[in-house]
Structures are given as structure tokens and as C-alpha cells.
Amino acid sequence: MSAALMAALLAGCGQSAHTDAVAPQDFDRNTSCTLDGMLLADYPGPKAQIFYSGQKAPDFFCDTVEMFHIYLTPEQVRKVTGIFVQDMGVADWDAPRGHWIDAKTAYYVFGSKREGSMGPTIASFAREQDAAKFAAQYGGKVYRFADITPDMVVLDGGVLHDRNM
């Protein structure tokens, strides 16, 4: 059934077709990370954002590792309506702005020597060839969104993995 036909049928029943489609938002100098309050503009590497149902503004993350950690947490019960990362194939690593892409269609490089705001990060790319070029230059392996697992994004002590925090 076409979307137009479905909308017409719902409208005829006194209901409206409702979508939770969202578009990524860019951050400014004062935008802080949802998890730790760090200002996104002050740090290098890819940033991320998650929209939840009923929420007009996204939760921003100063690092893709934080975003994946929150998204993959089993306790996550809020409905995600959009999830975006920056395309580091075109964004400036040291001062990334804009270039937002759908996180679920992106390519990721895990295990590279490049660091983000929290130390080791997961670089995000719109194009597989950009991810492969990055991995060849900085190390790491290319993954798809569904291949990132909770054990890859543990936040228990930062760069030094200090489990005594």
C-alpha cells in the first residue's frame, strides 16, 4: 500500500499519519555532551547524536564510543527516532562541524591510532572507501553499525581503562 494511500485512509478515519522522522542538528560552542558535560566544540574526532521519541533536540555525545555505549546498553528503553554521526571522510578531525550522516548506514573504523575526545575512538564514514583509506593510514578494522558490540564500547575508566574509578 502506498504511503499516500495509507495517509488518505488514516485521514478518513480521523487519524493522521505520524512519523518520527528527524534531521540531524549541528552543535555550537556551548553544546555539551549528555554523558559528561564536556563541550563538543573543544575536542577532536567524530561526534554523535541520538533523538528519542517525543524529544525535539538530540542528546549529543562528544565521542562515537559514548553514543554506541548508550545505544547498546541493555537498559536502553526509550524509542530512538534518529541516530547520527559525522562523516570523517569530509569533516575536519581536529574541529569537526556538520557533515552528519545516518549512523546505521555508516562505516566505522575501530582500533585506529587516531584519538577523539575520550582517547581511542571509533571513526565514522559515509563511504566504505574512506573508511578503508583511514584504516590503512591509522590502523584499525572497518565495521558496519550492526557489527559494533557492547564489549567494544565499555566506558569503565577512559583511556587507561582504570577499573578502580
KALIN-V332753 format. One line per field, one symbol per residue. phi: phi as a letter, one per 20 degrees, with the letter a starting at -180 (. if undefined). burial: I if it has 16 or more other C-alpha atoms within 10 Angstrom, else O. A space follows every 10 residues. Layout:
BEGIN
phi: ???
burial: ???
END
This chain:
BEGIN
phi: .fffffffff ffenddfdcd gcdfdedcgd fdfgecmffg fecenfdbbc ddgndedeee cfbfffgfgf fefgffcffe dabcceeffc ffgfbfbmle cfffdfdcdd neefddfdng cdfdbfdgff ffffffedno cecegfefdg fecfddpmge lfeef
burial: OOOOOOOOOO OOOOOOOOOO OIOIOIIOOO IIIIOOOIII IOIIIIIIII IIOOOOOIII IIIIIIIIII IOOOOOOOOO IIIIIIIIIO IIIOOIIIII IIIOOIIIII IIOIIIIIII IIIIIIOIOI IIOIIOOOII IIIIOOOIOI OOIIIOOOOO OOOOO
END
